[in-house]
Amino acid sequence: MTKRIPHREEFIEGVQSVTAYVESHRDNAASHFRAFLKEFDNLDCDGRFLEIGPGPGFLTALIAEKKPKAQITALEPSSEMIEFAQNHLQSRGVNGNVRFIRGSVDDSEVMGSLGEFDLVYSTFSLHHWKKPNTAWRYLFSKLKKNGTLFIHDLKRVPWLYHVPFGKRMLDSIRAAYTPDEISDMLMTMGIARNQYTIKTPFPYFWMSVLIRNNGN
Ligand SMILES: C[S@@+](CC[C@H](N)C(=O)[O-])C[C@H]1O[C@@H](n2cnc3c(N)ncnc32)[C@H](O)[C@@H]1O
């Protein structure tokens, strides 16, 4: 397996980077989030949700539409992303139950202030995190009993290197993890193999990691 190369860019900050991200994702939300939403629908959960790295808020809006009673906390380090996301949610009329907090998933003070959640989720953000082990620990600690942690991200597969993607996508693929690397991280947290599932849905360069806090 090809070696992982950490992403040069952790937070997507600055008007130029945010605009580039928005432009390349604005029109493909349906395919971008298809696998995540299929799994999300199966979870059938409601209540308090924590989203990590919502970026422009395209998924946040879809979740807020699907679950109008859910209270969503969205943690994002980039102030430009937060501003865009707030406007996006407002334009869709679903900003009422969403609060944005500026901060990083590996910041103990911010994470400690958030409370507990029925669902903690994140899409396409994990491969940017500088301290993934710390992040996994904090995220798991945010779950209520029987709460679910659902992290969806790219999967590093060598054949993707031969697909003519742009530089941004290639950087992300190189920085993504393999299922074995995720298992190693979870093992260091003491999470047993039978406590989580890793799915690699079509088109097989995505993976969904699902962990249930069964309170044991
Ligand atoms: C590739 S974008 C994905 C945005 C959105 N989740 C989506 O699927 O379109 C990654 C997002 O994660 C955020 N991010 C990066 N590092 C982070 C960290 N340590 N804590 C929280 N969010 C982070 C970035 O600022 C960016 O908004």
Ligand as a Chemical Component Dictionary entry (heavy atoms), coordinates in Angstrom:
data_LIG
# 
_chem_comp.id                   LIG 
_chem_comp.type                 NON-POLYMER 
_chem_comp.pdbx_formal_charge   0 
_chem_comp.three_letter_code    LIG 
# 
loop_
_chem_comp_atom.comp_id 
_chem_comp_atom.atom_id 
_chem_comp_atom.alt_atom_id 
_chem_comp_atom.type_symbol 
_chem_comp_atom.charge 
_chem_comp_atom.model_Cartn_x 
_chem_comp_atom.model_Cartn_y 
_chem_comp_atom.model_Cartn_z 
_chem_comp_atom.pdbx_ordinal 
LIG C1  C1  C 0  -12.881 18.854 2.649  1  
LIG S1  S1  S 1  -13.790 19.894 3.697  2  
LIG C2  C2  C 0  -15.299 18.978 3.915  3  
LIG C3  C3  C 0  -16.451 19.879 4.227  4  
LIG C4  C4  C 0  -17.801 19.154 4.384  5  
LIG N1  N1  N 0  -17.800 18.285 5.526  6  
LIG C5  C5  C 0  -18.125 18.386 3.130  7  
LIG O1  O1  O 0  -18.219 17.152 3.183  8  
LIG O2  O2  O -1 -18.297 19.022 2.084  9  
LIG C6  C6  C 0  -12.982 19.647 5.258  10 
LIG C7  C7  C 0  -13.485 20.580 6.347  11 
LIG O3  O3  O 0  -12.934 20.156 7.605  12 
LIG C8  C8  C 0  -12.466 21.288 8.297  13 
LIG N2  N2  N 0  -11.395 20.867 9.220  14 
LIG C9  C9  C 0  -10.103 20.636 8.936  15 
LIG N3  N3  N 0  -9.415  20.326 10.053 16 
LIG C10 C10 C 0  -10.304 20.348 11.070 17 
LIG C11 C11 C 0  -10.208 20.137 12.459 18 
LIG N4  N4  N 0  -9.041  19.841 13.045 19 
LIG N5  N5  N 0  -11.329 20.252 13.216 20 
LIG C12 C12 C 0  -12.534 20.536 12.635 21 
LIG N6  N6  N 0  -12.684 20.752 11.302 22 
LIG C13 C13 C 0  -11.588 20.664 10.536 23 
LIG C14 C14 C 0  -11.955 22.228 7.197  24 
LIG O4  O4  O 0  -11.822 23.576 7.620  25 
LIG C15 C15 C 0  -13.026 22.033 6.144  26 
LIG O5  O5  O 0  -14.110 22.909 6.319  27 
# 
loop_
_chem_comp_bond.comp_id 
_chem_comp_bond.atom_id_1 
_chem_comp_bond.atom_id_2 
_chem_comp_bond.value_order 
_chem_comp_bond.pdbx_ordinal 
LIG C1  S1  SING 1  
LIG S1  C2  SING 2  
LIG S1  C6  SING 3  
LIG C2  C3  SING 4  
LIG C3  C4  SING 5  
LIG C4  N1  SING 6  
LIG C4  C5  SING 7  
LIG C5  O1  DOUB 8  
LIG C5  O2  SING 9  
LIG C6  C7  SING 10 
LIG C7  O3  SING 11 
LIG C7  C15 SING 12 
LIG O3  C8  SING 13 
LIG C8  N2  SING 14 
LIG C8  C14 SING 15 
LIG N2  C9  SING 16 
LIG N2  C13 SING 17 
LIG C9  N3  DOUB 18 
LIG N3  C10 SING 19 
LIG C10 C11 SING 20 
LIG C10 C13 DOUB 21 
LIG C11 N4  SING 22 
LIG C11 N5  DOUB 23 
LIG N5  C12 SING 24 
LIG C12 N6  DOUB 25 
LIG N6  C13 SING 26 
LIG C14 O4  SING 27 
LIG C14 C15 SING 28 
LIG C15 O5  SING 29 
# 
